[in-house]
Amino acid sequence: MTPKEKAFELVAKHSRILPMNQTTLLDHKNCSLIAVDEIIDILEDEGITFAEYHDKTTIEYWLEVKQEIEAL
């Protein structure tokens, strides 16, 4: 899954969970950004660097997801 697809998926999941009449797209994006920041923090705590892996578990992938969420 591309970072753009993952970003859209995360925001869409939050929009299904949070009541639409009480929230906005910005709320859904902010919830998704919190989740991505937590993933990045865990990866950094584990000492995973950009060069170590080239799959969905890298910090680089999640930073790209974060950028895509912000661009929505």
C-alpha positions in Angstrom: 0.0 0.0 0.0 1.4 3.4 -0.9 1.7 6.1 1.7 -1.1 8.0 0.0 -3.4 5.0 0.1 -2.6 4.4 3.8 -3.2 8.1 4.6 -6.6 7.9 3.0 -7.4 4.6 4.7 -6.5 6.0 8.2 -8.6 9.2 7.7 -11.5 7.1 6.4 -11.4 4.8 9.4 -11.6 7.7 11.8 -14.5 9.2 9.8 -16.4 5.9 10.3 -15.7 5.8 14.1 -16.3 9.5 15.0 -19.8 10.9 14.5 -19.9 13.1 11.4 -22.4 15.6 12.9 -19.9 16.4 15.6 -16.6 16.3 13.8 -14.8 17.6 10.7 -12.3 16.4 8.2 -9.7 18.2 10.3 -10.7 16.2 13.3 -10.3 13.0 11.4 -6.9 14.1 10.0 -5.7 15.1 13.5 -6.7 11.7 14.9 -4.8 9.9 12.1 -1.8 12.1 12.6 -1.7 11.2 16.3 -1.8 7.5 15.4 1.0 7.9 12.8 3.1 9.9 15.3 2.7 7.0 17.8 3.9 4.5 15.2 6.9 6.7 14.4 7.8 7.1 18.1 7.7 3.3 18.6 9.9 2.7 15.6 12.4 5.4 16.8 12.4 3.8 20.3 13.3 0.5 18.7 16.2 2.1 16.9 14.9 1.4 13.4 16.5 3.8 10.9 15.7 4.8 7.3 18.4 2.5 5.8 17.7 -0.7 7.9 14.5 -1.8 6.2 12.6 -1.0 3.0 9.1 -2.0 3.8 6.0 -0.7 5.6 7.7 -0.7 9.0 10.2 2.0 8.3 10.1 5.5 9.7 10.4 6.8 6.2 7.2 5.1 5.1 5.3 6.5 8.0 6.7 10.0 7.5 5.4 9.9 4.0 2.0 8.7 5.3 2.0 11.7 7.6 2.7 14.1 4.8 -0.1 12.6 2.7 -2.5 13.0 5.6 -1.5 16.6 6.0 -2.1 17.1 2.2 -5.7 15.8 2.3 
